[in-house]
């Protein structure tokens, strides 16, 4: 086992070399936000969709667009609005007058990276149009099903639900996102760096030519990775070793959201619904991807704790009593992480 792990470590380091190149390119445009960039990479490496929540102006859209520019893949941005229709996402049939037949016109969802911008600005029927593509990696137009390109990843941004003109995401759709990120304000030092970078009249350039996209302030972003490298890395991530004790720890965390009394955790009255089995799968996959980012071939309990909040925060539904006492799902999950025994 020891020799196998050592061999896997070398494979992880060789396969993951492109991760550092991507991170370096993204950091040319994005100041700080390491948490958000790491989680986007985890979603990409573990074939999991990512939902980013934060007030406007925190560079959510810019980060996703910059990440897409560093990968030689097809990218589509869809701006969600209240008048958007499902056909605007997945496509529709167009009548061809010349031969009297209907031809499919594929929508913007047919891409490797899809940015669903302000996803909660559109009503539920439009949000639900993404369900099939997110889960099955396919789209049905009329009576014909079309496969989506691989890799396929939905990176969605949303404004806090309290904001004007937002619609709550259906639970079925939220559960299909592997990670839900809470994007916060930058530090004072980071914001000063943003100010200097965005208002510099000279800007920074990275040359011209193929594969170079111009970002804000004239900063060039170079394509440094291919879809084949991502697909290869995903296969390596699947091989990351997870010890039996770590697997049981993951199960304990998820089951503690359903039956906290079994673990002597006094939060049962605050939980309406616990995490689904999808949480167990996603937590394991995300922990493997996090270990891969750290160039390790095995998962530690700390990996699980680090990524756990992002996997569980949208899967634990608080009761009305919890809301009345201003107890959030994050408060509940934090207590569970504090009290479930770590191996």
HELIX and SHEET records of a PDB file:
HELIX    1   1 UNK A    2  UNK A   15  1                                  14    
HELIX    2   2 UNK A   17  UNK A   29  1                                  13    
HELIX    3   3 UNK A   34  UNK A   45  1                                  12    
HELIX    4   4 UNK A   60  UNK A   69  1                                  10    
HELIX    5   5 UNK A   86  UNK A   90  1                                   5    
HELIX    6   6 UNK A  119  UNK A  121  5                                   3    
HELIX    7   7 UNK A  124  UNK A  128  1                                   5    
HELIX    8   8 UNK A  131  UNK A  136  1                                   6    
HELIX    9   9 UNK A  171  UNK A  174  1                                   4    
HELIX   10  10 UNK A  188  UNK A  199  1                                  12    
HELIX   11  11 UNK A  216  UNK A  218  5                                   3    
HELIX   12  12 UNK A  227  UNK A  239  1                                  13    
HELIX   13  13 UNK A  244  UNK A  258  1                                  15    
HELIX   14  14 UNK A  260  UNK A  263  5                                   4    
HELIX   15  15 UNK A  268  UNK A  270  5                                   3    
HELIX   16  16 UNK A  277  UNK A  293  1                                  17    
HELIX   17  17 UNK A  301  UNK A  312  1                                  12    
HELIX   18  18 UNK A  320  UNK A  324  1                                   5    
HELIX   19  19 UNK A  329  UNK A  339  1                                  11    
SHEET    1   A 5 UNK A  75  UNK A  79  0                                        
SHEET    2   A 5 UNK A 113  UNK A 117  1                                        
SHEET    3   A 5 UNK A 153  UNK A 158  1                                        
SHEET    4   A 5 UNK A  49  UNK A  53  1                                        
SHEET    5   A 5 UNK A 177  UNK A 182  1                                        
SHEET    1   B 2 UNK A  71  UNK A  72  0                                        
SHEET    2   B 2 UNK A 225  UNK A 226  1                                        
SHEET    1   C 2 UNK A  91  UNK A  96  0                                        
SHEET    2   C 2 UNK A 101  UNK A 106 -1                                        
SHEET    1   D 2 UNK A 138  UNK A 141  0                                        
SHEET    2   D 2 UNK A 144  UNK A 147 -1                                        
SHEET    1   E 2 UNK A 212  UNK A 214  0                                        
SHEET    2   E 2 UNK A 220  UNK A 222 -1                                        
SHEET    1   F 2 UNK A 271  UNK A 273  0                                        
SHEET    2   F 2 UNK A 317  UNK A 318 -1                                        
END                                                                             
